[in-house]
Amino acid sequence: MSLVGKRMRLARIFGEDGKTFVVAMDHGVELGPVSGLEDIRSTVKKVLGGDYRPDAVLMTPSMIRLCHNEIAGKLGVLARLDGATTTMGPDITKYRLLSSVEEASASGADGVTTMAFIGVEDESQNLERVGRVSQECLRLGMPHVVEALPPEIVEHHFKPKAEWRWPDPEHVKFVDRVAAELGADVVKSYYTGDPDTFQEVVECCPVPIIVLSGPGASDPKGLLRIVHEGMEAGAKGVIMGRNVFGHKDPPAMVKAISRIVHEDETVENALNII
């Protein structure tokens, strides 16, 4: 029955076309009040206020409870389970669990997410945590989305704003496969900067991949290119936060990304929306 539960919940995260666009809003647990998330309830209302909505949102369980009136019945919900380190501390990679699959379920989540830091000092403890969450997700029928970070991208990833930077494609291929082997139902992956090498990443990962965008880059055309090229290379969706709620017009950005993900819109036409 646990697999039935996963399928039921995944259907609330992915559209009927098998694709998804998730807006991540879990940054406060590591980065504090990043620009655009100072008032998270107001931001949720903005993101959901247009004629297009994302398929799901990612938050910590505490913020799901805070924003439940704004999100209930409108889109799928993913709960961040780990963190417990911040950018003010000495090592952001020393993640621990700050919630549980049971708490996420009690908060109404349709799936949970964890972070897999690979190639770091505490790699074994980190991956053990991810694997244990996968075990609980299997027992309770909860989808598990694992974000896989190559070591060379960690410092860049936790900057509130930064220009695009691409990790080694071989490293992306490696960490995404490790995440799948640890029990991920979906892998949240960095883009490689090139559709050909990213297609190789997709082909080596036995579970669906959704593409992340990283720090706010203030480059809408570049963002939409990542979305388009990632989807063309075989990704099943995208998960983006700072480049969406940090944009001057979040509803327009939601519409532009949604049109590419679900309607195969061109980058040029999507750019006209924003």
Buried (B, 14 or more C-beta within 10 A) or exposed (E): EEEEBBEEBBBBBBBEEEBBBBBBBBBBBBBEEBEBBEEBEEBBBBBBEBEBBBBBBBBBBBBBEBBEEBBEEEBBBBBBBBBEBEEEEEEBBBBEBBBBBEBBBEBBBBBBBBBBBBBBEBBEEBBEBBBBBBEBBBEBBBBBBBBBBBBEBBEBBBBBEBEBBBBBBEBBBBBBBBBBBBBBBBBBBBBBBEBEBBBBBBEBBEBBBBBBBBBBBBBBEBBBBBBBBBBEBBBBBBBBBBBBBBBEBBBBBBBBBBBBBBEEBEBEEBBEBB
